[in-house]
Amino acid sequence: ENSFDDPSVLKKYAADFSLTPTGAPSYVVKPKDAQEVQKIIRFANEQSLPVVPVSSDVHFNGATIPRQGGIVLDLTRMKKVLEIDEANRRVRIEAGVMWQQLTEELAKKGMRMIMPLLPPAGRSVLTDYLEREVPTNTVYDYGEPMQSMEVVWPTGEIFRMGSASVNGYPDSASKGANPSGPGIDFYRFLQGAQGTMGVVTWANLKIESIPKMDKVFLAPVDDLAYVQEFLYRTLPRRIGQECLLLNNVDLATMVAENWPGDFETLRAALPPWTLILVVSGLLRRPEEKIAYEENFLKEVIQNEFRKMELQDNLPGVPGIGRKLLSLLRKPWPAEKTYWKNIWKGGSQSLFLIAKPVSSPLYVDIVKKMAAQHGYPMSDIGSYIQPIEHNRACQMEFTFFYNPADSSEKALIADLYRHVALALLNQGALFTRPYGELASMVYERASGYTLALKRLKKVFDPKNIMNPGNLCF
């Protein structure tokens, strides 16, 4: 009753929200636990059947579309929150636990996840962190939310990594909170691998207390280089929790209530960029912590960055600060169309890692390429996420389009390809290369690619796990 080959069911797994061509599986199987996953993987290995693991119904980058048929291993029945360990600020969840479920369960304990930007309520938490989604919180401690985990290798063995591999787990002293040791550790090996190296069944993730107090600062920005210098000065001093930059298109898309009127009004009224900085007081002396950080910000602005205007709102957009704080701490509501698809029905995002000082150059490159392709820069969403106190940043460009218009889809695909190539030539780092981007990236890293292929051969000798993705 949890295995399917009906065409109407298979069709649901043939496409996602990306421009990736469709590719239906031959079968869909929904296991209930790691032992059933193990049996399915062993059977597939014996029969040389491709296996594509998925953990939710919401996908954006083509990584779960079967390219060679085979079995879609749907883990959505595995949706237990196994442990909430407040003392060690750790939660252990199965692969099918979604964002809405987890945030609600943690809130009952006064805890929260450090989240990426507006994940869909019905998307797998584990998937987002395996795919290296970047949290909106810049504090170094939260940069890698994933800790130890359990995986079923492509040959069918069940393996626990990190401190979850010790005798007596989960009642061991470490509680699985350490991602490294005591044995060989593979937790990074599975990140960004798009299900090509194994099936993660559960993982330990870092959690944090819900702040006692928060204060949201907003700053209108028209000079990216200037605001990056300000962030270089402030974030390494561990000032703030959530911190990000959104251009007027992305911000208007997120906060607009009535479409299309509110969106067009907001897009015109908002500054080119908005800096969002949340200062928080956690469990210990929250008032003093916020006062200290506020005072530091005032001194830096007064003495070094007089053009910065940090305020609790934006002119002409009342209440936006409170609204943004709520958005940053919760997943995008399940009952609403996902924010990237509200405007035109479809979107394609390109994301990369850069030096913060390079962000103005990369924005200019995207402007130039968009103009060459006849796509208005005023229609492109842009998001800059500082990482680890502004050691680096993730840049994301979103191209909105009408998925019912084939010529528009072709334009976006061509623009995406050319923008990616231009940014790659300027030193952009694509740590999550999907689809066509994978071949661009891996052909320039022949030694790394060869090493990955050798590892794939060791762990997956019959090449059954999600063949055709990554560089395999």
Secondary structure, 3 states (H helix, E strand, C coil): CCEECCHHHHHHHCCCCCCCCCCCCCEEECCCCHHHHHHHHHHHHHHCCCEEEECCCCCCCCCCCCCCCCEEEECCCCCCEEEEECCCCEEEEECCCEHHHHHHHHHCCCEECCCECCCECCCEHHHHHHCCCCECECCHHHCCCEEEEEEECCCCCEEECHHHHCCCCCCCCCCCCCCCCCCCCCCCCCCCCCCCCCEEEEEEEECEECCCEEEEEEEEECCHHHHHHHHHHHHHHCCCCEEEEEEHHHHHHHHCCCCCHHHHHHHHHCCCEEEEEEEEECCCCHHHHHHHHHHHHHHHHHHCCCCCCCECCECCECCHHHHHHHHHHCCECCCCCCHHHHCCCEEEEEEEEECHHHHHHHHHHHHHHHHHCCCCHHHEEEEEEEECCCCEEEEEEEEEECCCCHHHHHHHHHHHHHHHHHHHHCCCECCCCCCHHHHHHHCCCHHHHHHHHHHHHHHCCCCCECCCCCCC
